[in-house]
């Protein structure tokens, strides 16, 4: 009885093996490189800070450098004063995220030349969050000029149609949403327009439904502000709040599932601090 020798399995060519391993390596490497280049926790050298602050083509590089400055400033590192003129300059930068970070950074050192004036001008910024961050930073200067902007941070944000169009998609009520996240999509003149949230928070209410035709300015949704935004506003009002602000604070001192304990406790402490100031 004859036996057949087993057929040898075809071997992968050296070229194909190299391509296979190279592809596998890139699959692992690319996400790491993306994370490495966008992670603001990566420490920058002084040379990199100079380069990043001037990198007009990459706003996230500017943000990264600003975050690094803020961390050094919060530790009392005076060596970063050399870049303070850049912080003042960037208060007018066209990208909202950069201005937002810049407003926070200038609040880390109340001795910074030009910081106070720059923050006062930012109270009229087109972005609610930039105005709010500027107002919060001004409280560190002992300046309550931004109290109306701090009150804005406590209020839900209305999202309206920027132009006429038909609603073709919406987010769902209760969905957490980041600042700039898509709330709805409109079809107008054969083009899709994405309607985005001005703040981070949670979608509380939808006033428009898929298939509905809207006019410019029609209300689409209401976004409740994020927990961190509310907490920071309450902390600031603890120092500069007035009796007329209590009505806006009270919704946050209720024992409700969507209000964290620390926010409720801060709201109660803030209301008490305002009443004590008024009594004096």
C-alpha positions as CSV (number, residue, x, y, z in Angstrom):
1,X,0.0,0.0,0.0
2,X,1.6,3.2,-1.1
3,X,1.6,6.4,1.0
4,X,1.6,9.9,-0.3
5,X,4.0,12.4,1.1
6,X,2.3,15.4,2.6
7,X,2.3,18.4,0.4
8,X,4.5,21.2,1.8
9,X,2.7,24.4,2.7
10,X,3.4,27.3,0.5
11,X,5.7,29.7,2.2
12,X,5.2,33.5,2.3
13,X,7.8,35.3,0.3
14,X,10.3,37.5,2.1
15,X,8.9,40.6,0.5
16,X,5.3,39.7,1.6
17,X,6.5,38.9,5.2
18,X,8.2,42.3,5.4
19,X,5.1,44.0,4.1
20,X,2.9,42.1,6.6
21,X,5.2,43.1,9.6
22,X,5.4,46.7,8.4
23,X,1.6,47.0,8.1
24,X,1.2,45.5,11.6
25,X,3.8,47.9,13.0
26,X,2.0,50.9,11.4
27,X,-1.3,49.8,12.8
28,X,0.2,50.0,16.3
29,X,2.4,53.1,15.7
30,X,0.0,55.5,14.0
31,X,-2.5,55.8,16.9
32,X,0.5,56.3,19.3
33,X,2.0,59.0,17.2
34,X,-1.4,60.7,16.9
35,X,-1.8,60.6,20.7
36,X,1.7,61.7,21.3
37,X,1.3,64.7,19.0
38,X,-2.1,65.8,20.5
39,X,-1.5,65.0,24.2
40,X,-1.0,68.3,26.0
41,X,0.7,66.5,28.9
42,X,3.8,65.9,26.8
43,X,6.6,68.2,28.2
44,X,8.0,70.7,25.7
45,X,11.5,72.2,25.7
46,X,11.9,76.0,25.7
47,X,12.8,75.8,22.1
48,X,9.6,73.9,21.3
49,X,7.5,76.3,23.3
50,X,8.9,79.2,21.2
51,X,8.1,77.2,18.0
52,X,4.7,76.1,19.1
53,X,3.6,79.6,20.2
54,X,4.3,80.8,16.7
55,X,2.9,77.8,14.8
56,X,0.0,79.5,12.9
57,X,-0.7,76.3,10.9
58,X,-1.3,74.1,13.9
59,X,-3.6,75.8,16.6
60,X,-3.3,72.7,18.8
61,X,0.5,73.3,19.0
62,X,-0.3,76.8,20.3
63,X,-2.8,75.3,22.8
64,X,-0.2,72.8,23.9
65,X,2.4,75.5,24.6
66,X,-0.2,77.6,26.4
67,X,-1.2,74.7,28.7
68,X,2.5,74.2,29.4
69,X,2.9,77.9,30.4
70,X,-0.2,77.7,32.6
71,X,1.3,74.7,34.5
72,X,4.6,76.4,35.0
73,X,2.8,79.6,36.2
74,X,0.7,77.7,38.7
75,X,3.9,76.4,40.2
76,X,5.4,79.9,40.5
77,X,8.0,79.4,37.8
78,X,9.1,82.9,36.8
79,X,11.1,81.6,33.8
80,X,8.0,81.6,31.7
81,X,7.5,85.4,31.9
82,X,9.5,85.7,28.7
83,X,6.4,84.3,26.9
84,X,3.8,86.6,28.6
85,X,3.7,88.9,25.6
86,X,2.7,85.9,23.5
87,X,-0.2,85.2,25.9
88,X,-1.4,88.8,25.5
89,X,-1.1,88.6,21.7
90,X,-3.1,85.3,21.5
91,X,-6.1,86.9,23.2
92,X,-7.1,88.0,19.7
93,X,-6.3,84.7,18.0
94,X,-9.0,83.7,15.5
95,X,-9.4,80.1,16.7
96,X,-11.8,79.9,19.7
97,X,-10.1,77.0,21.4
98,X,-6.8,78.9,21.6
99,X,-8.5,82.0,23.1
100,X,-10.3,79.8,25.6
101,X,-7.1,78.3,26.8
102,X,-5.4,81.7,26.8
103,X,-8.0,83.2,29.0
104,X,-7.5,80.4,31.5
105,X,-3.7,80.8,31.4
106,X,-3.7,84.5,32.0
107,X,-5.5,83.8,35.3
108,X,-2.6,81.8,36.6
109,X,-0.4,84.9,37.4
110,X,-2.1,88.1,38.5
111,X,1.2,90.0,38.1
112,X,1.4,89.3,34.4
113,X,2.0,92.5,32.4
114,X,-1.0,93.2,30.2
115,X,-3.0,90.2,31.4
116,X,-5.7,92.2,33.3
117,X,-6.4,94.5,30.3
118,X,-6.5,91.6,27.8
119,X,-9.0,89.7,30.0
120,X,-11.2,92.7,30.3
121,X,-11.4,92.9,26.5
122,X,-12.1,89.2,26.2
123,X,-15.4,89.8,28.2
124,X,-16.9,90.8,24.8
125,X,-15.6,87.8,22.9
126,X,-18.0,86.1,20.5
127,X,-17.6,82.8,22.4
128,X,-19.6,82.2,25.6
129,X,-16.9,79.9,27.0
130,X,-14.1,82.4,26.2
131,X,-16.1,85.2,27.9
132,X,-16.7,82.8,30.9
133,X,-13.1,81.8,31.2
134,X,-12.0,85.4,31.0
135,X,-14.5,86.3,33.8
136,X,-13.3,83.5,36.0
137,X,-9.7,84.6,35.6
138,X,-10.6,88.2,36.4
139,X,-11.9,87.0,39.8
140,X,-8.3,85.9,40.6
141,X,-7.4,89.6,40.0
142,X,-10.0,90.6,42.5
143,X,-12.1,92.1,39.6
144,X,-15.8,91.3,39.5
145,X,-16.3,92.9,36.1
146,X,-17.1,89.6,34.5
147,X,-19.9,88.7,36.9
148,X,-22.6,88.8,34.2
149,X,-20.5,86.4,32.1
150,X,-20.1,84.1,35.0
151,X,-23.9,84.0,35.4
152,X,-24.1,83.0,31.7
153,X,-22.1,79.8,32.6
154,X,-24.9,78.7,34.9
155,X,-27.6,79.0,32.3
156,X,-28.6,76.5,29.6
157,X,-27.6,77.4,26.1
158,X,-30.1,77.7,23.3
159,X,-29.1,76.3,19.9
160,X,-30.8,77.9,16.9
161,X,-30.8,77.4,13.1
162,X,-28.0,79.5,11.6
163,X,-30.0,79.6,8.3
164,X,-33.2,78.2,6.7
165,X,-33.2,74.5,6.0
166,X,-34.8,71.1,6.5
167,X,-33.8,69.0,9.6
168,X,-32.2,65.7,8.4
169,X,-30.7,64.5,11.6
170,X,-30.6,65.3,15.4
171,X,-28.9,64.1,18.5
172,X,-31.0,62.5,21.2
173,X,-32.3,64.1,24.4
174,X,-30.0,63.3,27.3
175,X,-26.9,62.8,25.1
176,X,-23.7,64.2,26.6
177,X,-22.2,66.7,24.1
178,X,-18.9,68.5,23.9
179,X,-18.4,72.1,22.9
180,X,-18.5,72.1,19.1
181,X,-20.3,68.8,19.0
182,X,-23.1,68.3,16.4
183,X,-26.6,68.9,17.7
184,X,-28.4,68.7,14.3
185,X,-27.9,68.6,10.6
186,X,-29.8,70.8,8.1
187,X,-30.3,70.4,4.4
188,X,-30.2,73.7,2.7
189,X,-29.6,74.6,-1.0
190,X,-28.4,71.0,-1.7
191,X,-25.8,71.3,1.1
192,X,-25.6,69.8,4.6
193,X,-25.1,72.3,7.4
194,X,-23.9,71.0,10.8
195,X,-25.4,72.9,13.8
196,X,-23.0,72.6,16.7
197,X,-23.2,73.2,20.5
198,X,-21.7,76.4,21.9
199,X,-20.9,74.6,25.2
200,X,-20.1,71.2,26.7
201,X,-23.0,69.7,28.6
202,X,-26.1,67.5,28.1
203,X,-28.9,67.9,25.5
204,X,-31.9,68.7,27.7
205,X,-34.5,69.5,25.1
206,X,-35.2,69.2,21.3
207,X,-37.5,71.8,19.7
208,X,-37.1,70.5,16.1
209,X,-37.6,67.0,14.7
210,X,-36.3,65.2,11.6
211,X,-38.1,66.4,8.4
212,X,-39.1,69.7,9.9
213,X,-38.3,72.9,7.9
214,X,-36.8,75.7,9.9
215,X,-36.3,79.4,9.4
216,X,-33.1,81.1,10.4
217,X,-33.1,81.7,14.1
218,X,-35.6,79.0,14.9
219,X,-34.8,77.2,18.1
220,X,-33.4,73.6,17.7
221,X,-32.3,72.5,21.2
222,X,-31.4,73.5,24.7
223,X,-28.1,72.3,26.2
224,X,-27.6,72.1,30.0
225,X,-24.0,73.3,31.0
226,X,-21.4,70.7,32.0
227,X,-20.8,69.9,35.7
228,X,-17.3,71.4,35.7
229,X,-18.5,74.7,34.1
230,X,-21.2,75.0,36.7
231,X,-18.9,74.2,39.6
232,X,-16.3,76.8,38.5
233,X,-19.0,79.4,38.1
234,X,-20.3,78.7,41.6
235,X,-16.9,78.9,43.1
236,X,-16.4,82.3,41.5
237,X,-19.8,83.6,42.7
238,X,-18.8,82.5,46.2
239,X,-16.4,85.4,46.1
240,X,-18.2,88.0,43.9
241,X,-21.9,86.9,43.8
242,X,-24.7,89.4,44.6
243,X,-28.2,88.7,46.1
244,X,-29.8,89.0,42.6
245,X,-27.7,86.0,41.5
246,X,-29.3,83.6,44.1
247,X,-32.2,82.8,41.8
248,X,-29.8,81.3,39.2
249,X,-27.9,79.4,41.8
250,X,-30.9,77.7,43.5
251,X,-31.5,75.1,40.8
252,X,-28.2,73.6,41.6
253,X,-28.7,73.1,45.3
254,X,-31.6,70.7,44.9
255,X,-31.2,67.0,45.7
256,X,-31.6,65.7,42.1
257,X,-29.9,62.7,40.5
258,X,-28.3,64.8,37.7
259,X,-26.7,67.2,40.2
260,X,-23.5,65.8,41.8
261,X,-23.0,66.3,45.5
262,X,-20.0,68.6,45.2
263,X,-22.0,70.9,42.9
264,X,-25.0,70.9,45.3
265,X,-22.7,71.6,48.3
266,X,-21.0,74.4,46.4
267,X,-24.3,76.0,45.4
268,X,-25.4,76.0,49.1
269,X,-22.1,77.4,50.3
270,X,-22.2,80.1,47.6
271,X,-25.7,81.2,48.5
272,X,-24.8,81.4,52.1
273,X,-21.7,83.4,51.4
274,X,-23.7,85.9,49.3
275,X,-26.3,86.3,52.1
276,X,-23.6,86.9,54.6
277,X,-22.0,89.6,52.4
278,X,-25.4,91.2,51.9
279,X,-26.0,91.2,55.7
280,X,-22.8,93.1,56.4
